[in-house]
Amino acid sequence: MQRTKILNFIQNKISLKAIPRDVKITDNVASTLPNVQTPPKYTLVSLKSFPSLEPTTCIPVSTSILGVPLRRDILWRAVVYENDNRRVGASNPPGRSDNGYSRRKLRPQKGTGHARVGDANSPTRHKGGRALARNAPNDYSTELPKKIYSLAINTALSYQYKKGHLNVIGGDTITEQPTNSSDLSILDIIKQEDKSFEYHTHIIKKFIAQHNYQDKRLLFITHDIRNNLLRFTEQYQDKIDIIDWEGIEVNDILKASRIFIELGALKSLALKQAENLHLKE
């Protein structure tokens, strides 16, 4: 009764007026916050040459590619999805019927003073069969919507870009005074016929030493197959991963300490993820 009186008192004292239909919420927000601004749609990315990493020019890149806020839950779902699909499922542990022991009980059910037991194939016994054993091949693959996976790719790229670990290689603009004549706008090494194999591998060795990448795991994302790059970085395959843009995964992006991606690969990735996310850039 007392509660009803209080509610009636509040309704009589407070009059709730509905918002007119011709008044937009954005107009109300603009009048309340006159300095409000829409978030940027693009971010500036420096294009660099390889292997000196000298900047050549800047290009705008959509924030839907390199400006996505960090979502650890999305990254977790993508990583689990990739790891599940990577499992071969070739394990074939022996079950109770495959272990080879007799199905006779090891001791009588009653009269021994001990707990009742089954046969020697029981999973509770040493060298017994595996409980719920599966027979190969086993399919552990799971499913994930394309939108979620594409969002995870963009989130991982944005995370590395915000940390300053993402370098975009490309651009047609050449610096007026290039520091190195061997600089390229792609991730590759020019093969010179008059030079030895050690000379070309020294380029990668110098690249790692010059930028202090001795203890870093490097990821090269190329737009096409770079045979020279694959050949001359073979001795550094424990710290350098070279992957085509079509085969890139979230695990590869997150595990890398530094990422070098070609401009063509970045454009192809952006178009593919925008198509999956139904974005119009």
Buried (B, 14 or more C-beta within 10 A) or exposed (E): EEEEEEEEEEEEEEEEEEEEEEEEEEEEEEEEEEEEEEEEEBBEBBBBBBBBBBBBBEBEBBBBBBBBEEBEEBBEBBBEBBEBBEEEEEEBBBBBEEBEBEEEEBEEEEEEEEEEBBBBBBBEBEEBBBEEBEEEEEEEEEEBEEEBBBBBBBBBBBBBBBEEBBBBBBBEBEBEEEEEEBBBBBBBBEEEEEEEEEEBBEBBBEBBEEBEBEEBBBBBBBBEEBEEBBEBBEEBEEBBBBBBBEEBBBBBBBEBBBBBBBBBBBBBBBEBBBEBBEBEE
